[in-house]
């Protein structure tokens, strides 16, 4: 079995017309795991709502849904989620002791797909990000366009937010990361999957970390079309103490440890974090 989708666009070697590509995306399900993110969640939600607005405004029956998966939150994250849900009918949330980002993402996807209703999985796109991340305001629209062009999954990139990342650390990060098309990076904070492909490979694994890497590996093993986009970028927190043991913050902390003395300490970054109190507005594109 080749794993090629039967409806994938192809060129007739005899010179005939190309076969039809995948059907267009009708609904986008945005999923965000949340673990005590009361400081950063409001800005994340503002940017996501703006991105959903742009997609929904294209008409033709298109719509979007956002689900927050609250994992054992002890701060005000649940109150923020409830307020957002009351304000915007597209937003929903669920709370539980998921025990890690993998099961939290999986639960969020199931809730989001359940909210959508009668749309075939081939025409649903799952867009994943994190609560400490700011996506571009055209993020949903651009992922859907890539899906319409034939992608089963899209891998975007993330960059540490310069507003709360020490400059020498930021320079070191950029020196080690290729952000061009075809890049090798997999980030749950900037990842999209066609719902039918997600179902095919069993979704996110119930693991504490690397759920995104495992999902993408399964998609590639199944022959799905995985696109690495250098243009689809998001900003994520440059904090050095994060929510996942092996997450982005841990990587930045380890990278900072390789630099010569003078790099800002963990304590200094936590004490001087302008992003936590004054985040970007949703209408300013990343």
Kinemage of the C-alpha trace (Angstrom):
@kinemage 1
@onewidth
@group {chain A} dominant
@subgroup {mainchain}
@vectorlist {calphas} color= white
{ca unk a 1} P 0.000 0.000 0.000
{ca unk a 2} L 1.506 3.306 -1.095
{ca unk a 3} L -0.363 5.457 1.444
{ca unk a 4} L -1.229 8.013 -1.212
{ca unk a 5} L -4.617 9.612 -0.744
{ca unk a 6} L -6.939 8.441 -3.521
{ca unk a 7} L -8.165 11.986 -4.102
{ca unk a 8} L -4.762 13.664 -4.109
{ca unk a 9} L -4.145 15.908 -7.088
{ca unk a 10} L -2.083 14.248 -9.796
{ca unk a 11} L -1.062 14.891 -13.375
{ca unk a 12} L -2.243 12.526 -16.094
{ca unk a 13} L 0.943 11.249 -17.819
{ca unk a 14} L -1.055 11.041 -21.046
{ca unk a 15} L -1.556 14.792 -21.047
{ca unk a 16} L -5.135 14.797 -19.796
{ca unk a 17} L -6.585 17.022 -17.111
{ca unk a 18} L -5.332 16.655 -13.541
{ca unk a 19} L -7.485 14.632 -11.193
{ca unk a 20} L -9.410 16.603 -8.559
{ca unk a 21} L -7.574 17.545 -5.396
{ca unk a 22} L -8.937 17.189 -1.867
{ca unk a 23} L -12.244 18.933 -1.123
{ca unk a 24} L -11.994 22.420 0.334
{ca unk a 25} L -11.867 22.985 4.082
{ca unk a 26} L -15.263 23.987 5.472
{ca unk a 27} L -14.531 24.145 9.183
{ca unk a 28} L -11.414 24.738 11.273
{ca unk a 29} L -11.161 23.364 14.816
{ca unk a 30} L -8.609 25.303 16.877
{ca unk a 31} L -7.334 23.407 19.926
{ca unk a 32} L -5.286 24.880 22.780
{ca unk a 33} L -4.078 22.969 25.869
{ca unk a 34} L -3.935 25.168 28.965
{ca unk a 35} L -1.975 24.618 32.175
{ca unk a 36} L -2.092 27.606 34.549
{ca unk a 37} L -1.752 30.246 31.812
{ca unk a 38} L -3.892 33.053 33.250
{ca unk a 39} L -1.262 35.689 32.471
{ca unk a 40} L -0.741 34.799 28.822
{ca unk a 41} L -4.068 33.229 27.824
{ca unk a 42} L -6.060 36.461 27.206
{ca unk a 43} L -3.658 37.702 24.521
{ca unk a 44} L -3.541 34.252 22.932
{ca unk a 45} L -7.351 34.213 22.755
{ca unk a 46} L -7.554 37.706 21.276
{ca unk a 47} L -5.192 36.762 18.481
{ca unk a 48} L -6.960 33.449 17.811
{ca unk a 49} L -10.360 35.150 17.669
{ca unk a 50} L -8.994 37.615 15.115
{ca unk a 51} L -7.550 34.763 13.034
{ca unk a 52} L -10.869 32.913 13.153
{ca unk a 53} L -12.734 36.073 12.158
{ca unk a 54} L -10.657 36.346 8.986
{ca unk a 55} L -11.367 32.745 8.024
{ca unk a 56} L -15.073 32.961 8.798
{ca unk a 57} L -15.393 36.197 6.809
{ca unk a 58} L -14.458 34.407 3.582
{ca unk a 59} L -18.039 33.080 3.489
{ca unk a 60} L -19.154 30.062 1.478
{ca unk a 61} L -20.384 28.387 4.637
{ca unk a 62} L -16.975 28.338 6.312
{ca unk a 63} L -16.773 28.388 10.089
{ca unk a 64} L -14.420 27.855 13.000
{ca unk a 65} L -14.467 26.464 16.520
{ca unk a 66} L -12.015 26.939 19.381
{ca unk a 67} L -11.677 24.564 22.330
{ca unk a 68} L -9.458 25.117 25.369
{ca unk a 69} L -8.397 21.950 27.213
{ca unk a 70} L -7.703 22.991 30.821
{ca unk a 71} L -5.336 20.544 32.494
{ca unk a 72} L -5.577 20.682 36.308
{ca unk a 73} L -5.479 24.483 36.339
{ca unk a 74} L -5.212 26.117 39.761
{ca unk a 75} L -5.123 29.750 38.647
{ca unk a 76} L -7.702 31.915 36.885
{ca unk a 77} L -7.416 30.108 33.533
{ca unk a 78} L -10.847 28.513 33.900
{ca unk a 79} L -12.512 31.844 34.654
{ca unk a 80} L -10.833 33.370 31.609
{ca unk a 81} L -11.995 30.457 29.443
{ca unk a 82} L -15.558 30.743 30.745
{ca unk a 83} L -15.638 34.471 30.088
{ca unk a 84} L -14.324 33.948 26.535
{ca unk a 85} L -16.966 31.272 25.943
{ca unk a 86} L -19.760 33.598 27.059
{ca unk a 87} L -18.451 36.367 24.838
{ca unk a 88} L -17.900 34.258 21.697
{ca unk a 89} L -20.166 31.309 20.883
{ca unk a 90} L -17.369 29.729 18.799
{ca unk a 91} L -15.288 29.169 21.940
{ca unk a 92} L -15.719 26.229 24.291
{ca unk a 93} L -13.611 24.604 26.979
{ca unk a 94} L -13.289 21.470 29.046
{ca unk a 95} L -11.452 20.923 32.307
{ca unk a 96} L -9.884 17.755 33.638
{ca unk a 97} L -6.810 16.114 35.107
{ca unk a 98} L -5.365 15.111 31.755
{ca unk a 99} L -1.847 14.586 33.033
{ca unk a 100} L 0.083 16.056 30.143
{ca unk a 101} L -0.103 17.972 26.903
{ca unk a 102} L -0.687 14.851 24.765
{ca unk a 103} L -3.935 13.762 26.414
{ca unk a 104} L -5.009 17.396 26.811
{ca unk a 105} L -4.626 18.056 23.083
{ca unk a 106} L -6.420 14.782 22.270
{ca unk a 107} L -9.336 15.654 24.547
{ca unk a 108} L -9.540 19.118 23.047
{ca unk a 109} L -9.648 17.714 19.517
{ca unk a 110} L -12.481 15.314 20.404
{ca unk a 111} L -14.508 18.089 22.005
{ca unk a 112} L -13.918 20.389 19.031
{ca unk a 113} L -14.901 17.764 16.469
{ca unk a 114} L -18.013 17.012 18.501
{ca unk a 115} L -19.008 20.692 18.384
{ca unk a 116} L -18.740 20.934 14.612
{ca unk a 117} L -21.537 18.615 13.585
{ca unk a 118} L -22.233 17.246 10.108
{ca unk a 119} L -19.026 18.039 8.239
{ca unk a 120} L -17.029 15.175 6.747
{ca unk a 121} L -13.554 14.772 8.341
{ca unk a 122} L -11.842 15.380 4.993
{ca unk a 123} L -13.177 18.933 5.083
{ca unk a 124} L -12.274 19.700 8.714
{ca unk a 125} L -8.885 21.150 9.622
{ca unk a 126} L -7.463 20.884 13.163
{ca unk a 127} L -5.232 23.845 14.025
{ca unk a 128} L -3.126 23.454 17.176
{ca unk a 129} L -1.295 26.059 19.200
{ca unk a 130} L -0.374 26.764 22.837
{ca unk a 131} L -1.701 29.199 25.409
{ca unk a 132} L 1.609 31.087 25.612
{ca unk a 133} L 1.730 31.646 21.850
{ca unk a 134} L 0.610 34.463 19.541
{ca unk a 135} L -0.363 33.324 16.048
{ca unk a 136} L -0.525 35.607 13.000
{ca unk a 137} L -3.970 37.033 12.307
{ca unk a 138} L -4.047 35.156 8.973
{ca unk a 139} L -2.971 31.893 10.652
{ca unk a 140} L -6.251 29.990 10.190
{ca unk a 141} L -6.818 31.299 6.679
{ca unk a 142} L -3.338 30.331 5.505
{ca unk a 143} L -3.502 26.852 6.987
{ca unk a 144} L -6.823 26.258 5.248
{ca unk a 145} L -5.340 27.448 1.950
{ca unk a 146} L -2.456 24.988 2.282
{ca unk a 147} L -4.937 22.231 3.087
{ca unk a 148} L -7.006 23.147 0.023
{ca unk a 149} L -3.818 22.841 -2.033
{ca unk a 150} L -3.396 19.225 -0.886
{ca unk a 151} L -1.614 19.201 2.476
{ca unk a 152} L -2.757 16.700 5.109
{ca unk a 153} L -0.620 18.395 7.759
{ca unk a 154} L 1.188 21.713 7.982
{ca unk a 155} L 4.201 22.336 10.197
{ca unk a 156} L 4.724 25.985 11.014
{ca unk a 157} L 7.562 27.475 12.993
{ca unk a 158} L 7.748 29.249 16.324
{ca unk a 159} L 10.135 31.945 17.451
{ca unk a 160} L 10.871 33.110 20.998
{ca unk a 161} L 9.198 36.445 21.616
{ca unk a 162} L 11.912 39.148 21.555
{ca unk a 163} L 9.918 41.043 24.193
{ca unk a 164} L 10.816 38.508 26.877
{ca unk a 165} L 13.919 36.750 25.535
{ca unk a 166} L 17.443 37.903 26.355
{ca unk a 167} L 19.075 39.054 23.120
{ca unk a 168} L 22.091 36.754 23.244
{ca unk a 169} L 19.815 33.780 23.853
{ca unk a 170} L 17.535 34.873 21.011
{ca unk a 171} L 20.522 35.144 18.656
{ca unk a 172} L 21.726 31.682 19.676
{ca unk a 173} L 18.273 30.244 19.024
{ca unk a 174} L 18.076 31.759 15.534
{ca unk a 175} L 21.582 30.498 14.729
{ca unk a 176} L 20.391 26.941 15.319
{ca unk a 177} L 17.014 27.089 13.577
{ca unk a 178} L 16.279 26.994 9.870
{ca unk a 179} L 12.907 28.676 9.328
{ca unk a 180} L 12.719 28.203 5.560
{ca unk a 181} L 10.248 26.016 3.677
{ca unk a 182} L 11.056 22.365 4.221
{ca unk a 183} L 12.383 22.998 7.734
{ca unk a 184} L 12.700 19.967 10.064
{ca unk a 185} L 10.899 21.424 13.089
{ca unk a 186} L 7.696 20.125 14.669
{ca unk a 187} L 5.905 22.372 17.149
{ca unk a 188} L 2.534 21.669 18.719
{ca unk a 189} L 2.254 25.456 19.064
{ca unk a 190} L 2.008 25.798 15.270
{ca unk a 191} L 0.623 22.634 13.724
{ca unk a 192} L -2.347 21.792 11.508
{ca unk a 193} L -3.841 18.419 10.517
{ca unk a 194} L -6.724 17.317 8.328
{ca unk a 195} L -9.251 15.561 10.562
{ca unk a 196} L -9.420 12.473 8.332
{ca unk a 197} L -5.628 12.069 8.508
{ca unk a 198} L -5.724 12.630 12.266
{ca unk a 199} L -8.266 9.824 12.619
{ca unk a 200} L -6.277 7.552 10.317
{ca unk a 201} L -3.189 7.550 12.553
{ca unk a 202} L -4.999 7.519 15.895
{ca unk a 203} L -4.540 11.141 16.923
{ca unk a 204} L -2.285 12.522 19.641
{ca unk a 205} L -0.645 9.909 21.840
{ca unk a 206} L -1.338 10.073 25.622
{ca unk a 207} L 2.206 11.215 26.479
{ca unk a 208} L 3.537 14.126 28.526
{ca unk a 209} L 5.628 15.499 25.660
{ca unk a 210} L 6.564 14.807 22.010
{ca unk a 211} L 2.923 14.141 21.164
{ca unk a 212} L 3.368 16.454 18.170
{ca unk a 213} L 6.514 14.677 16.947
{ca unk a 214} L 4.879 11.261 17.284
{ca unk a 215} L 1.788 12.385 15.373
{ca unk a 216} L 3.816 13.786 12.487
{ca unk a 217} L 5.952 10.641 12.325
{ca unk a 218} L 2.785 8.535 12.099
{ca unk a 219} L 1.384 10.745 9.337
{ca unk a 220} L 4.567 10.408 7.299
{ca unk a 221} L 4.677 6.651 7.839
{ca unk a 222} L 1.107 6.482 6.527
{ca unk a 223} L 2.058 8.382 3.391
{ca unk a 224} L 0.137 11.548 4.200
{ca unk a 225} L 1.172 14.850 2.662
{ca unk a 226} L 3.105 16.783 5.352
{ca unk a 227} L 4.174 20.316 4.440
{ca unk a 228} L 6.806 22.283 6.371
{ca unk a 229} L 6.088 25.981 5.876
{ca unk a 230} L 8.686 28.632 6.567
{ca unk a 231} L 6.192 31.465 6.185
{ca unk a 232} L 3.678 30.252 8.781
{ca unk a 233} L 5.300 31.626 11.932
{ca unk a 234} L 4.136 32.253 15.478
{ca unk a 235} L 5.660 33.906 18.528
{ca unk a 236} L 5.886 31.904 21.715
{ca unk a 237} L 6.947 32.894 25.187
{ca unk a 238} L 10.670 33.166 25.794
{ca unk a 239} L 10.286 32.113 29.430
{ca unk a 240} L 12.791 29.632 30.823
{ca unk a 241} L 10.390 27.902 33.202
{ca unk a 242} L 7.417 26.436 31.374
{ca unk a 243} L 4.548 24.011 31.954
{ca unk a 244} L 5.883 20.883 30.215
{ca unk a 245} L 8.991 19.167 31.569
{ca unk a 246} L 10.503 18.761 28.107
{ca unk a 247} L 8.812 21.710 26.411
{ca unk a 248} L 10.037 24.820 24.635
{ca unk a 249} L 11.058 26.580 27.851
{ca unk a 250} L 13.257 23.655 28.847
{ca unk a 251} L 14.995 23.796 25.484
{ca unk a 252} L 15.646 27.529 25.841
{ca unk a 253} L 16.963 26.993 29.354
{ca unk a 254} L 19.388 24.341 28.131
{ca unk a 255} L 20.466 26.538 25.229
{ca unk a 256} L 21.099 29.415 27.620
{ca unk a 257} L 23.287 27.136 29.699
{ca unk a 258} L 25.634 26.670 26.735
{ca unk a 259} L 26.327 30.390 26.429
{ca unk a 260} L 29.170 32.220 28.124
{ca unk a 261} L 28.519 34.168 31.350
{ca unk a 262} L 26.384 37.233 30.818
{ca unk a 263} L 23.229 35.534 29.576
{ca unk a 264} L 20.224 36.548 31.622
{ca unk a 265} L 19.438 34.176 34.454
{ca unk a 266} L 16.144 32.377 34.917
{ca unk a 267} L 15.301 34.572 37.891
{ca unk a 268} L 16.029 37.764 35.967
{ca unk a 269} L 13.806 36.744 33.058
{ca unk a 270} L 10.958 35.802 35.366
{ca unk a 271} L 11.228 39.111 37.212
{ca unk a 272} L 11.375 41.196 34.019
{ca unk a 273} L 8.729 39.837 31.658
{ca unk a 274} L 6.956 42.647 29.779
{ca unk a 275} L 5.046 40.144 27.641
{ca unk a 276} L 3.159 38.786 30.639
{ca unk a 277} L 1.588 42.154 31.397
{ca unk a 278} L 1.409 43.918 28.034
{ca unk a 279} L 0.936 41.553 25.114
{ca unk a 280} L 0.348 42.487 21.497
{ca unk a 281} L -3.092 43.393 20.223
{ca unk a 282} L -4.923 40.894 18.002
{ca unk a 283} L -4.868 43.122 14.945
{ca unk a 284} L -1.066 43.344 14.829
{ca unk a 285} L 0.192 40.511 12.653
{ca unk a 286} L 3.113 38.398 13.794
